[in-house]
Amino acid sequence: MAKTLLVSPSYFIFFIFLIFSSTTTPIFGEEYSYVKSVNSKKMKMLKEKVSHFKLYWQDVVSGSNATSVTVIEAVNNSSPYFGMVNIIDNSLTVGPNMSSKTVGKAQGLYASTGQEDASLLMVMNFAFTDGKYNGSTFTVLGRNNVNAEVREMPIIGGSGLFRFARGYALASTYSFYDNGDATIEYNCYVIHY
């Protein structure tokens, strides 16, 4: 007849702990199989450069060909339009006129975030469609105090020729029309490789 071995639950738990603790566990600072350091020279990232882009952002809110559409209305018809959100697909042109050459699009959104002042949260990609920058983008994300003469917003990243981009954008109102359309001059200083 077989004898039964009695083991207390605490010994059983300790035995299971020993089995699992003997497997390989990562130590702080150890690289995992899905992460490896990359030599930046292999990525041809030899030298950073700064590029200055002077562009005109064409915000068209009127008419049947609007490029800026309100998707959330302002809360309680507040004076600075608090809570309003617009989705944009605005042209980026080389000159202030709508007939100027288009070199890209500003795609994203802006939201009215000021309860007492006219300030916007800007979230947009400057997506280029012309020349050597065709297919490349950089991202502007920040506060836009509309009443200030010059507004500064950070550039936080990019794609294509703007991978690892950083910098800042200076926006100033070139023209604002009674129908709500506006042309904004953007001077963007982008550090990229």
C-alpha positions as a Markdown table, in Angstrom:
| # | Residue | x | y | z |
|---|---|---|---|---|
| 1 | Met | 0.0 | 0.0 | 0.0 |
| 2 | Ala | 1.3 | 3.5 | -0.9 |
| 3 | Lys | 2.1 | 5.9 | 1.8 |
| 4 | Thr | 0.7 | 9.4 | 1.6 |
| 5 | Leu | 3.2 | 12.3 | 2.1 |
| 6 | Leu | 1.6 | 15.1 | 4.0 |
| 7 | Val | 3.0 | 18.6 | 3.1 |
| 8 | Ser | 1.8 | 21.7 | 4.8 |
| 9 | Pro | 0.5 | 24.5 | 2.5 |
| 10 | Ser | 3.3 | 26.9 | 3.5 |
| 11 | Tyr | 5.9 | 24.3 | 2.3 |
| 12 | Phe | 4.0 | 24.0 | -1.0 |
| 13 | Ile | 4.0 | 27.7 | -1.6 |
| 14 | Phe | 7.7 | 27.9 | -0.7 |
| 15 | Phe | 8.4 | 25.1 | -3.2 |
| 16 | Ile | 6.5 | 26.9 | -6.0 |
| 17 | Phe | 8.4 | 30.1 | -5.2 |
| 18 | Leu | 11.7 | 28.3 | -5.6 |
| 19 | Ile | 10.7 | 26.9 | -9.0 |
| 20 | Phe | 9.7 | 30.3 | -10.4 |
| 21 | Ser | 12.5 | 32.3 | -8.8 |
| 22 | Ser | 15.1 | 30.1 | -10.6 |
| 23 | Thr | 13.9 | 31.4 | -14.0 |
| 24 | Thr | 15.8 | 34.3 | -15.5 |
| 25 | Thr | 14.5 | 37.6 | -14.3 |
| 26 | Pro | 15.7 | 40.9 | -15.6 |
| 27 | Ile | 17.8 | 43.0 | -13.3 |
| 28 | Phe | 17.5 | 46.8 | -13.2 |
| 29 | Gly | 19.4 | 48.3 | -16.1 |
| 30 | Glu | 19.5 | 45.1 | -18.1 |
| 31 | Glu | 18.3 | 45.3 | -21.7 |
| 32 | Tyr | 15.3 | 43.3 | -22.7 |
| 33 | Ser | 15.2 | 41.2 | -25.8 |
| 34 | Tyr | 12.9 | 43.8 | -27.5 |
| 35 | Val | 15.1 | 46.9 | -26.7 |
| 36 | Lys | 18.6 | 47.5 | -27.9 |
| 37 | Ser | 20.8 | 50.5 | -27.9 |
| 38 | Val | 21.3 | 52.1 | -31.4 |
| 39 | Asn | 24.6 | 53.7 | -32.5 |
| 40 | Ser | 23.4 | 57.1 | -33.9 |
| 41 | Lys | 26.3 | 57.1 | -36.4 |
| 42 | Lys | 24.7 | 54.0 | -38.0 |
| 43 | Met | 21.5 | 56.0 | -38.5 |
| 44 | Lys | 23.5 | 58.7 | -40.3 |
| 45 | Met | 22.7 | 61.2 | -37.6 |
| 46 | Leu | 26.0 | 63.0 | -37.9 |
| 47 | Lys | 25.0 | 66.6 | -37.5 |
| 48 | Glu | 22.0 | 68.6 | -36.4 |
| 49 | Lys | 20.8 | 71.5 | -38.4 |
| 50 | Val | 18.4 | 74.3 | -37.9 |
| 51 | Ser | 15.9 | 75.2 | -40.6 |
| 52 | His | 13.7 | 78.3 | -40.7 |
| 53 | Phe | 10.3 | 77.9 | -42.4 |
| 54 | Lys | 8.3 | 81.0 | -43.1 |
| 55 | Leu | 4.8 | 79.9 | -44.0 |
| 56 | Tyr | 1.3 | 81.3 | -44.1 |
| 57 | Trp | -1.5 | 79.3 | -42.4 |
| 58 | Gln | -4.8 | 79.9 | -44.2 |
| 59 | Asp | -7.7 | 79.3 | -41.8 |
| 60 | Val | -10.9 | 79.3 | -43.8 |
| 61 | Val | -14.0 | 79.0 | -41.6 |
| 62 | Ser | -16.5 | 80.5 | -44.1 |
| 63 | Gly | -18.2 | 79.2 | -47.3 |
| 64 | Ser | -18.6 | 75.8 | -48.8 |
| 65 | Asn | -14.8 | 75.1 | -49.0 |
| 66 | Ala | -14.0 | 75.7 | -45.3 |
| 67 | Thr | -10.8 | 74.2 | -44.1 |
| 68 | Ser | -11.6 | 74.7 | -40.4 |
| 69 | Val | -14.8 | 73.2 | -39.1 |
| 70 | Thr | -16.3 | 73.7 | -35.6 |
| 71 | Val | -17.0 | 70.2 | -34.2 |
| 72 | Ile | -17.9 | 71.3 | -30.7 |
| 73 | Glu | -19.7 | 74.6 | -30.0 |
| 74 | Ala | -18.7 | 77.1 | -27.3 |
| 75 | Val | -20.1 | 76.5 | -23.8 |
| 76 | Asn | -23.0 | 78.9 | -23.0 |
| 77 | Asn | -22.0 | 81.3 | -25.8 |
| 78 | Ser | -19.1 | 82.5 | -23.7 |
| 79 | Ser | -17.3 | 85.6 | -25.0 |
| 80 | Pro | -13.9 | 84.0 | -25.7 |
| 81 | Tyr | -15.7 | 80.9 | -27.1 |
| 82 | Phe | -14.6 | 78.7 | -24.3 |
| 83 | Gly | -14.9 | 75.0 | -25.1 |
| 84 | Met | -15.1 | 75.4 | -28.9 |
| 85 | Val | -13.1 | 72.8 | -30.9 |
| 86 | Asn | -12.2 | 73.1 | -34.6 |
| 87 | Ile | -10.7 | 70.4 | -36.8 |
| 88 | Ile | -8.4 | 71.9 | -39.5 |
| 89 | Asp | -6.9 | 71.0 | -42.8 |
| 90 | Asn | -5.5 | 74.4 | -43.6 |
| 91 | Ser | -3.2 | 75.2 | -46.5 |
| 92 | Leu | 0.4 | 76.3 | -45.8 |
| 93 | Thr | 1.4 | 78.8 | -48.4 |
| 94 | Val | 4.7 | 80.6 | -49.2 |
| 95 | Gly | 2.9 | 84.0 | -49.4 |
| 96 | Pro | 0.0 | 85.6 | -47.5 |
| 97 | Asn | -2.5 | 85.3 | -50.4 |
| 98 | Met | -4.6 | 82.2 | -50.8 |
| 99 | Ser | -3.4 | 82.1 | -54.5 |
| 100 | Ser | 0.3 | 81.7 | -53.3 |
| 101 | Lys | 2.0 | 78.4 | -53.8 |
| 102 | Thr | 0.8 | 75.7 | -51.4 |
| 103 | Val | 3.7 | 73.7 | -49.9 |
| 104 | Gly | 1.7 | 71.7 | -47.3 |
| 105 | Lys | -1.2 | 71.4 | -44.9 |
| 106 | Ala | -1.6 | 72.2 | -41.3 |
| 107 | Gln | -3.8 | 69.2 | -40.1 |
| 108 | Gly | -5.1 | 68.8 | -36.5 |
| 109 | Leu | -7.3 | 70.9 | -34.2 |
| 110 | Tyr | -7.5 | 73.9 | -32.1 |
| 111 | Ala | -9.6 | 74.3 | -29.0 |
| 112 | Ser | -10.6 | 77.4 | -27.1 |
| 113 | Thr | -9.2 | 76.9 | -23.6 |
| 114 | Gly | -9.4 | 80.4 | -22.1 |
| 115 | Gln | -12.4 | 81.2 | -19.9 |
| 116 | Glu | -11.4 | 84.9 | -19.6 |
| 117 | Asp | -9.0 | 85.3 | -22.5 |
| 118 | Ala | -8.8 | 84.2 | -26.1 |
| 119 | Ser | -6.3 | 81.4 | -25.9 |
| 120 | Leu | -6.3 | 78.2 | -27.9 |
| 121 | Leu | -4.7 | 74.8 | -27.5 |
| 122 | Met | -3.1 | 74.1 | -30.9 |
| 123 | Val | -2.4 | 70.5 | -31.9 |
| 124 | Met | -1.3 | 70.2 | -35.5 |
| 125 | Asn | 1.1 | 68.6 | -37.9 |
| 126 | Phe | 2.7 | 70.7 | -40.6 |
| 127 | Ala | 2.6 | 68.1 | -43.4 |
| 128 | Phe | 4.7 | 69.0 | -46.4 |
| 129 | Thr | 3.7 | 68.2 | -50.0 |
| 130 | Asp | 6.4 | 70.0 | -52.0 |
| 131 | Gly | 10.0 | 69.5 | -52.9 |
| 132 | Lys | 12.5 | 67.6 | -50.7 |
| 133 | Tyr | 10.2 | 67.8 | -47.7 |
| 134 | Asn | 7.3 | 66.1 | -49.5 |
| 135 | Gly | 5.9 | 63.5 | -47.1 |
| 136 | Ser | 7.7 | 64.9 | -44.0 |
| 137 | Thr | 5.9 | 66.4 | -41.0 |
| 138 | Phe | 6.6 | 68.3 | -37.8 |
| 139 | Thr | 4.3 | 68.7 | -34.9 |
| 140 | Val | 3.3 | 71.9 | -33.2 |
| 141 | Leu | 1.6 | 71.6 | -29.8 |
| 142 | Gly | 1.0 | 74.4 | -27.4 |
| 143 | Arg | -0.9 | 77.5 | -26.2 |
| 144 | Asn | -1.8 | 80.2 | -28.6 |
| 145 | Asn | -2.8 | 83.5 | -26.9 |
| 146 | Val | -4.6 | 84.9 | -29.9 |
| 147 | Asn | -4.5 | 88.6 | -28.7 |
| 148 | Ala | -0.7 | 88.6 | -28.3 |
| 149 | Glu | 1.2 | 90.1 | -31.3 |
| 150 | Val | 3.5 | 87.1 | -31.4 |
| 151 | Arg | 2.7 | 83.7 | -30.0 |
| 152 | Glu | 5.4 | 81.0 | -29.4 |
| 153 | Met | 4.6 | 77.3 | -29.5 |
| 154 | Pro | 6.9 | 74.3 | -29.2 |
| 155 | Ile | 7.7 | 71.9 | -32.0 |
| 156 | Ile | 7.7 | 68.5 | -30.3 |
| 157 | Gly | 8.6 | 66.0 | -33.0 |
| 158 | Gly | 8.3 | 65.0 | -36.6 |
| 159 | Ser | 8.5 | 62.3 | -39.3 |
| 160 | Gly | 10.5 | 61.8 | -42.5 |
| 161 | Leu | 13.2 | 64.4 | -42.7 |
| 162 | Phe | 12.0 | 65.8 | -39.4 |
| 163 | Arg | 12.5 | 62.6 | -37.3 |
| 164 | Phe | 13.6 | 63.7 | -33.7 |
| 165 | Ala | 12.6 | 67.3 | -34.6 |
| 166 | Arg | 12.4 | 69.9 | -31.9 |
| 167 | Gly | 12.1 | 73.7 | -32.0 |
| 168 | Tyr | 9.6 | 76.4 | -31.8 |
| 169 | Ala | 7.0 | 78.2 | -33.9 |
| 170 | Leu | 6.2 | 82.0 | -33.8 |
| 171 | Ala | 2.8 | 82.9 | -35.0 |
| 172 | Ser | 1.5 | 86.3 | -35.8 |
| 173 | Thr | -1.8 | 87.4 | -37.3 |
| 174 | Tyr | -1.3 | 88.7 | -40.9 |
| 175 | Ser | -5.0 | 89.3 | -41.5 |
| 176 | Phe | -8.3 | 88.6 | -39.9 |
| 177 | Tyr | -11.6 | 89.0 | -41.8 |
| 178 | Asp | -15.2 | 89.8 | -40.7 |
| 179 | Asn | -16.3 | 86.3 | -41.9 |
| 180 | Gly | -13.8 | 84.7 | -39.4 |
| 181 | Asp | -11.2 | 83.7 | -42.0 |
| 182 | Ala | -7.6 | 84.4 | -41.0 |
| 183 | Thr | -4.1 | 84.3 | -42.4 |
| 184 | Ile | -1.4 | 83.6 | -39.8 |
| 185 | Glu | 2.3 | 84.0 | -40.5 |
| 186 | Tyr | 4.3 | 81.1 | -39.0 |
| 187 | Asn | 8.0 | 81.4 | -38.5 |
| 188 | Cys | 9.2 | 77.9 | -37.5 |
| 189 | Tyr | 12.7 | 77.1 | -36.3 |
| 190 | Val | 13.2 | 73.4 | -36.5 |
| 191 | Ile | 16.2 | 71.4 | -35.3 |
| 192 | His | 16.5 | 68.2 | -37.2 |
| 193 | Tyr | 19.1 | 65.8 | -38.7 |
